[in-house]
Amino acid sequence: MNLELLLGDEAIGLGAIDAGISGVYAYPGTPSTEIMEFVQQHKNFYHENIHASWSTNEKTAYEAALGMSYAGKRALVCMKHVGLNVAADAFINSAITGVNGGLVLVSADDPSMHSSQNEQDSRFYGKFAMIPVIEPSNQQEAYEATRYAFDLSERVKLPVMIRITTRLAHSRSVVTRKNKIEQNPLHPEKNLKKFVLLPANARVNYNYLIDLQDKLQEFSENSQFNKIVEGFNDAKAIIAFGIAFNYVMEVIQQNKLDIPVLKISQYPIPKKKVRLFAEKYESILVVEEGYPIYEELLNGLFGNDKFKGRLDGTLPRTGELNPDIISNALS
């Protein structure tokens, strides 16, 4: 009775409902649109007085969700990757003001530009704002990551980004639903000056954000979304991010390859876990959907040429990944 066949977008919508959201705000844009539509059509939307509103643009959507968070309620805000440019002012500053009730941003990227102007990678914005980012690899993880993101947001008092791509947003899989939790009561933040970013306040808040980075790193090191799939190849390995992990495992299983894989779906990148993994192998294929953000970081951390991927041409620099591309990269 707890099984549902859902799009990735719908899994996020259901995860938010079951996490006790009081509101969802969005601006329509493929591949994110179905999240709001799912919430609006769900029975809990009416029974529990969830406020689900299309907004004038992505900035006003983000500001409305942020206001609900300041009041102590949980809020979801959804947009596509180019929409995050419009919301960037409110988004970046919300990492400085912090949040009260859980605030989760879903940014849906569109590799290969199926319906977009560019291939922009929202993980860059998450790294720029210095907030946690979760990149689920399948629909079940999308559901669980959404629930987890609200808990994490309230624990660290920061917005949390969930980054998905078109292939996850618009494909279906069976999702196991878990028990729903109740909405937060109203409990507005009493220290209102933290939300007013005059320089005197902003400096204090920014120092708090910087001091929090080690804790965010620790959460990633111990995250249920970052794991190692063991293999016995002592020369080659793979580090796969988000939905790219699915493509990698499909290739490994179909070709009966014995290659160890480090799956990463929560950022900031777990440096200790990566270092312990990477030191064991001569050559590591870095598979990430979008920009080579973490391939660059890994090359910087280790200062050698063991990492192969989009930067050196092992994987194509543009476009969406798929199992065939990864098979070719693995020869």
Summary of the structure (lengths in Angstrom):
residues: 331
radius of gyration: 19.5
end to end distance: 43.6
largest distance: 59.2
contacts: 1217
relative contact order: 0.13
helix: 44%
strand: 18%
